[in-house]
Amino acid sequence: MLPKLKLVIAAATLVGSSMLCAQAGRPPGTTRVDLQRHDLSIAGREAVQLRVDFAPRSSFPRHKHPGEEIIYVIEGTIEYQLDGQVPVTLKAGEVLFVPDGVIHTARNPGDVPAAELGTYVVEKGMPLTEIVG
């Protein structure tokens, strides 16, 4: 393949990946890895588990989920702001519960990477994350 064509393809791939990331509600600096998804014995509900990594000083915008979120901070420090509550900063090994539909944000205030394990009990068939303006 011609070197210029390779460069054009690489640039298009990078732009496309950035657009997909933004469309999926994952701003630059955050990545999500889906770990597992299973139907529950509760009709219409499923459990979803994933890992979210935060680059230093990155943040995730205001959003909500169609069910409960149980957060376990794996590494680093993450600040969570649930609407109507005082922000809480958690270190590795600490946990947080986010009730169904509560709008919240998350950010890594530190200079080192941070990560969380998110476990969700949500309405099946709904988008896991809804960005709220």
C-alpha positions as CSV (number, residue, x, y, z in Angstrom):
1,M,0.0,0.0,0.0
2,L,1.3,3.5,-0.7
3,P,2.7,5.4,2.3
4,K,0.3,8.4,1.8
5,L,-2.7,6.1,1.6
6,K,-1.7,4.4,4.8
7,L,-1.4,7.8,6.5
8,V,-4.9,8.8,5.3
9,I,-6.4,5.5,6.5
10,A,-4.7,5.8,9.9
11,A,-6.0,9.4,10.3
12,A,-9.5,8.4,9.3
13,T,-9.4,5.5,11.8
14,L,-8.2,7.8,14.6
15,V,-10.9,10.4,13.8
16,G,-13.6,7.7,13.6
17,S,-12.5,6.2,16.9
18,S,-12.7,9.6,18.6
19,M,-16.1,10.1,17.2
20,L,-17.3,6.7,18.4
21,C,-15.9,7.3,21.8
22,A,-17.7,10.7,22.1
23,Q,-20.9,9.1,20.7
24,A,-20.8,6.3,23.2
25,G,-20.6,8.9,26.0
26,R,-16.9,8.2,26.8
27,P,-14.9,11.4,26.6
28,P,-11.2,11.3,25.9
29,G,-9.3,10.1,29.0
30,T,-11.8,7.4,30.0
31,T,-12.0,3.8,28.7
32,R,-14.6,1.1,29.4
33,V,-14.2,-2.7,29.2
34,D,-17.3,-4.7,29.5
35,L,-16.6,-7.8,31.7
36,Q,-19.9,-9.6,31.9
37,R,-23.7,-9.4,31.4
38,H,-26.3,-11.8,32.7
39,D,-30.0,-12.0,33.0
40,L,-31.3,-12.0,36.6
41,S,-34.1,-14.0,38.2
42,I,-35.9,-10.7,38.5
43,A,-38.0,-10.3,35.3
44,G,-36.7,-7.6,33.0
45,R,-33.5,-7.0,34.9
46,E,-29.9,-7.9,34.1
47,A,-26.5,-7.5,35.9
48,V,-23.7,-5.8,34.0
49,Q,-20.1,-5.5,35.2
50,L,-17.4,-3.4,33.7
51,R,-14.1,-1.6,34.3
52,V,-13.7,2.1,33.7
53,D,-10.2,3.6,33.6
54,F,-9.6,7.3,34.1
55,A,-6.5,9.0,32.9
56,P,-5.0,11.6,35.2
57,R,-7.3,14.7,35.5
58,S,-10.0,13.2,33.2
59,S,-13.7,13.2,34.0
60,F,-17.0,11.6,32.9
61,P,-19.9,14.0,32.3
62,R,-23.3,14.1,34.1
63,H,-25.1,10.9,33.4
64,K,-27.5,8.3,34.8
65,H,-28.3,4.6,34.6
66,P,-31.6,2.6,34.3
67,G,-30.9,0.9,37.6
68,E,-28.5,0.7,40.5
69,E,-24.8,1.1,40.3
70,I,-22.3,-0.4,42.8
71,I,-18.8,1.1,42.5
72,Y,-15.6,-0.3,43.8
73,V,-12.5,1.8,43.2
74,I,-9.7,-0.5,42.0
75,E,-6.8,2.0,41.8
76,G,-6.1,5.7,42.3
77,T,-8.6,8.2,43.5
78,I,-12.0,9.1,42.0
79,E,-14.3,11.9,43.0
80,Y,-18.1,11.3,42.6
81,Q,-20.7,14.0,42.6
82,L,-24.3,12.7,42.9
83,D,-26.9,15.4,42.3
84,G,-28.1,17.0,45.6
85,Q,-25.1,15.6,47.6
86,V,-21.7,16.7,48.7
87,P,-18.9,15.3,46.4
88,V,-17.2,12.2,47.8
89,T,-13.6,11.2,47.0
90,L,-12.8,7.5,47.1
91,K,-9.5,5.7,47.2
92,A,-8.7,2.2,46.0
93,G,-10.7,-0.3,48.1
94,E,-13.6,2.0,48.8
95,V,-17.1,1.7,47.5
96,L,-20.1,3.8,46.6
97,F,-23.8,3.0,45.8
98,V,-25.6,5.1,43.2
99,P,-29.4,4.6,43.3
100,D,-31.5,4.1,40.1
101,G,-31.7,7.2,37.9
102,V,-29.6,9.5,40.1
103,I,-27.6,11.9,38.0
104,H,-23.9,11.9,38.8
105,T,-20.4,12.6,37.5
106,A,-17.0,11.1,38.1
107,R,-13.5,12.5,37.8
108,N,-9.9,11.6,38.5
109,P,-8.5,14.5,40.5
110,G,-5.1,13.0,40.7
111,D,-1.9,12.9,38.6
112,V,-1.9,9.1,38.3
113,P,-4.4,6.8,36.5
114,A,-7.5,5.6,38.4
115,A,-10.0,2.8,37.8
116,E,-13.3,1.5,39.1
117,L,-15.2,-1.7,38.9
118,G,-18.9,-0.9,38.2
119,T,-21.6,-3.4,38.8
120,Y,-25.1,-2.6,37.6
121,V,-28.5,-4.1,38.2
122,V,-30.4,-2.5,35.4
123,E,-33.5,-2.7,33.1
124,K,-32.7,-5.1,30.3
125,G,-32.6,-3.7,26.8
126,M,-32.0,-0.1,27.9
127,P,-28.8,1.8,27.2
128,L,-26.5,1.4,30.2
129,T,-25.5,5.1,30.3
130,E,-27.5,8.2,29.4
131,I,-25.6,11.5,29.2
132,V,-27.5,14.3,30.8
133,G,-26.9,17.9,29.8
